[in-house]
Every structure is written in structure tokens, then in C-alpha cells.
Amino acid sequence: MRWNRARRSDNVEDNRGRRFGGGRGLSLGGVAVVIIIGLLSGQDPLQILGQLAGQLSQPAAVSTQAPAANDPQRDFVSAVLGDTEDTWRELFQQAGRQYRDPTLVLFSGGVDSACGFAQSAVGPFYCPGDQRVYLDLSFFRELEQRFGAAGDFAQAYVIAHEVGHHVQTLLGVSAQVNAARQRGERMEGASGLLVRQELQADCLAGVWAFHAQRRLDWLEPGDVEEALNAANAIGDDRLQRQAQGQVVPDAFTHGTSAQRMRWFSNGFEHGEVNRCDTFKATRL
């Protein structure tokens, strides 16, 4: 991936010089187990994770050495974020709307957001409350070493997926899902609203990739396969099978590996947002 061709974003906030100490965090597998247990027991998985976060790591800020100004990892993140900005500004303008750039926050260990305190164990996430994407770069190392999903375009897909959630917020999709939650509608499950929301974010990441490639011609052989491999690695069925040895569709929150790959491919092949309406799709 020739990512050096992209414009750098000014909306990266590097907080890796401040982290939260006090204990060890959960691995991705550990988080998957917590989510499965919570859903099967009728408890809110995010509440459980929040309680564990409080037990494992007290939210007391400690100072660490600030990252180098010429950090290539930050440069990469800034390049990918910058191109998502260029893509979505253009697409929103074509639709007669205005795109508001999100801020991407780099952190280490733990971070406070408008959605509460979170440890690195929860992985990259988007908080609609402050319209920020949060990323601990150690996730990319775990994605490569534990899940076998290496490559810069695999990492770009992860960032673009979280930006996809920001697009959903601007389009009102997130508010509609939250309203359904407040009405007591079921969120989880193989065809639940959470799965449809996550698969739409995958499709929107594919839409970005289509337009970025058309504009920059930056993909190299094997790059698309890297993104698909990452989508495959973090499917609900694969994570559940690794965590507990069986698949529980009623506990799905993100979609299967096949679904995540299919919806990213759908966005990448066509580059059209209107092809990403997972909420009306009869086949996910």
C-alpha cells in the first residue's frame, strides 16, 4: 500500500504520552468471552467490561515519555484518516450535505471518552458522544500476531470501519439504532440491529477504499486480501469458536467472518453508499 501518497490529517490527537496504570488488561479473546457471557446471561457486556476496567486498571493518569514527532505509525494513521476525510467530504458534498471530520485519538493502555473509560482490551472504537475514534496501536500488533491479519491495508480497513461509524452518526443511523434500543428492541443476534450496524460500517469502509484507490492508485497486489483477512479474523463466529469452542448466533454483535468480508467487498466493488443499506437487506 503506497500510503505516502495520501494527505495527512490534522485531526489526530496523540495521547500516548498519557496512559492509565494499575493493572493488566484483557486480551481480545478475553473481551470476546466477556461479551458472550454477558449476552447469554442477559447482562450488558459493556457494563461488565466497564466494571472489569475499574478492577483491572484504576483511571489515574500517569505520565510516560511522549512519542517521537516523526513516528511512522502516527504518520500512517494520519495518512489514512486524511484520505477518509477527502473521500467522505466529496461524497457528502455530492449528496448536498456537509461532512464533519472526526478526531482520531491515539492512546496507550486506557482512555477516557464521552462513552466512559475504556481499556485497550476493547479494541478500536468510535464514540458518538464526542464523535471521536479511539485507537491503541497495540491492537495492530495483536491483530497480526494472534489473528494472523497482517498488513498496512488491514490496518487501514480497521480505521475506515471506525470512521464508518462516524458516517452513520452523521447520517442519523446511530440515533435510530439507539432509539430502537431504548424501545426495548433486541440488539444482538445473527440478524439483529447491532450486526446490521457493524456490517454497514464494513460496507462504508469498502466504499472509502473504492474511492481512495480511484483517486490515489495506492493499492498494491495483496492489499485487498489483507483487508478481507482482517474482516475474516474478527467475525463473531470465529472469535466465539476460538473463545469457547462453539458458535452462538444469538450472541452475535458484529456478523460472521463471511458476512464482514462480503459487505466490505460490496462497498469496494461498487463504491456506492446506497448499496450499504444492511438494515433493509434480507440476506446479510
N, C-alpha and C positions, 0 to 999 in steps of 0.2 A: 504494500500500500504506500503510494507516494504522497503521504500526508503533508509533507512540507509545502505542497502546492496550495494549501488552504490558508485563508486569512485567519489570523489569531483573534480570539475573542478577548474583550476587556472585562468580561463578566465572570472570571474565575477568581474566587476568593480562597486563598491558601491559608488554612488554619492548622496546618500540620505542625506548626510550632507550638500549638496548644493542644493538649490531649487530656483525657480523664484517666486517672490511675486508680489503683486499688484492687486489682484482681484480674483474673483471666476471663476472656470472653468465650462465647460458644462458637463452634465451627459451623459451617454451612449445614453439615449433616445434623448437628445438634439443634439448629434452628428448625430444620425440617421435622425432626421428631417432636419438638415442642408444638409446632403448628398442627401436626397430625393428632397429637394427644388432645390439644385444645378443642379441635373441631369435633372429634369423636365424643368428647365429654360435654360438649355444649358450652364451653368456655371461650372467651375471646382470646385468640392466640396472641394478639398484640398486647393485651393486658398481662398475660403470662410472661411474655418477653420483657415487658417493662418491669415487672417485679423481679425477674432474674437479673436484669440490668442493674437494678438497685442493689441486689445482693452481691453480684459479682464485681461491680465497679461503682464506687461512690463518685458522684458527679462533682468532684472537687478538681478544679483545673490545676494542672501542674505545667510548668514551663519546660520546653525542650528546645533544642537547637533549631533555629529557623532553617527551612530548606534553602538550598542554593538558588540564586536568582536565575541561573541558566540550566535549571533542572529539565532534562529532556522529557521526563514523564509529564510534567506540568505543560511543557510546550506542546506535547501530543494532545493532551486533553483540551488545551486552548484552541488547537487547530480544528479538532473535531467539533467542539462546541461552536466555534466561529462559523463553520460551514452549515451546521444545523440552523444557525441564525439566518444566514444568507438564504438558505432553502425555504424556511418557513416564512420569512418576511415576504419573499416573492410569491409564494403560494397564497398567503393570506391577502396580499395586495390584489392578486388576480380575482379573489373571491369578494373583493370590496370590504375587507376587514383589515385591522391593524394588528400586527404581531408584537407582543411584548416579550422581550428577551428574558429568560430565566437566569438566575445566578447559579453557578456550579461551585459548591463548597468542597474543597479537599480537606479531609480531616484524618486524624490518626487515633485509633482506639475508641473514642466516643465523641458524641457531638450533641449539642442542644439545638433543637429546631422548634418551629411553631407546632410541630406534631409531637413534641416531647423529646426526652432524652433517648438516644439510640446508641448502641454499641456497634462496632464494625461487623459483629456477627450477623446483623440483619441484612447485610449486603447493601449495595447501592439503592437509594430510594429517592422518591420525589415527594415533597411535602406541599400540598396545595395551599396550606395556610400561609406560607411565606413565598410560594412559587420559586422554590429552590431545589436543585438537585444536589444530593449529598453522596460523596464518594470517598471511600478509603481505598487507596491504590493497592493495598494488600489483597483486595478482592481479586484483582487480576492475577496475582501470583497463585492464589488458591484455585482460581478457575483453570489455570494451566496445569498446576501440579497435581491437584486432586481429581479434577474432572476432565483433564486431557483436552481442554479447549484453549489452545494457544493461538497467538497471532494478533497483530495490531487491529485488523478489521473485526476480529471477535470482540476486542475491547471497544472499538468504535460502535459496534452494534449495541453493547450494553449501555453506553452513554446515550445513543439515539433512542433506545427504548424508554429511558427515563425522561428524555425530552418529549417523547411521545405522550407521556402522561401530562406534561405541561400543556401540550397542544389540546389534549382532552379537557383540561381545566379551562382554557380559553374558549373552547367551543361549547362549553356547558355540559359536556358528557359526565364529568366527575360529579357535578352538582346533582344530576339526575340519578346517578348511582347512589349517592349519599341519601337523597330523598327516598329512594326505594328502601334503603337500609332502615331509615327512620320509620317507614311504614311497616316494618317487620318482614319484608320480603326476604326470602332465602338468598344469601350471597354466595355460599360455597356450592360445590358440586360440579359435575362434568359439564353441565350447560348453564351454570349459574352466572350471575352478573359479574362476579369478580373475574372469572375465567374469560368472559367476553370482553371485559375491560382490558385485561392484560394482553389478550390476543390482538385487540385493536392497536395497542401500543406497539406490538411487534410489527403489525402491518404498517403503521406510520413510520417505524424505523426503516422499513423497506422502501417506503415512498421517498424518504430522505435519501437513502442510498442510491436510488434511481436518479434523482436529480443531481446529486453530488457527482456521480460518475459522468453524467452528461455534461456537466459544467467543467469538471477538472480532469476527467480521464485519468483518475489516480489509482484505480484498481489494477492489481497485478494477478497473474494466474494463481489460483488457490485462495484468493481473498474471500470470495463469496462463500466458498466451502468453510472457511474459518467462522464466518458469522452463523452459518447453518449448524456447524458443530457446536457452537456456543448455545444456540437455541435448543439443540438436542440435549445438551448436557444438563440444562436446568428445567427440563419438563417435569411436571408433577409426578408422572408415573415413574420416571427414572429415579428421582430423588426419594420417593416413597419406597421403591424397591431396594434402594441402597440403605435406607434408614431402618426399615422394618421387615424387609423381605417379601412384602406383598403390596399390591396396589389397591388403594381405597378411593374409587372415583368420587364418592360423596364428600370427600375431603379436599377435592381439587380446588385450587385458588388461581392457578396460572395457565393451566392447559397442559396437555401431554406434549412430549417431545415432537411427535409428528405434527401436531396442531401448530406449535410455535414455529416450526420450520415452514409449514405450509403458508401461514399468514405473513411471515416475513417475505417469503418468496412471492406471494401475491402482490405485496406492495412494491417489491423490487422489480417485478416483471412489467408492471403497468404504470407505476408512478402516479396513481390517481387516488386521492383521498376518499372519493365516493365508493371505491371498491373495498374500503376497510370497515364497512358497517357490520361488525360482528354481532351486533345486538339484534339484527333482523335476519341473520344467517340461520338457515335450518340445519346446515352441516358445518360444524366447526372443525 
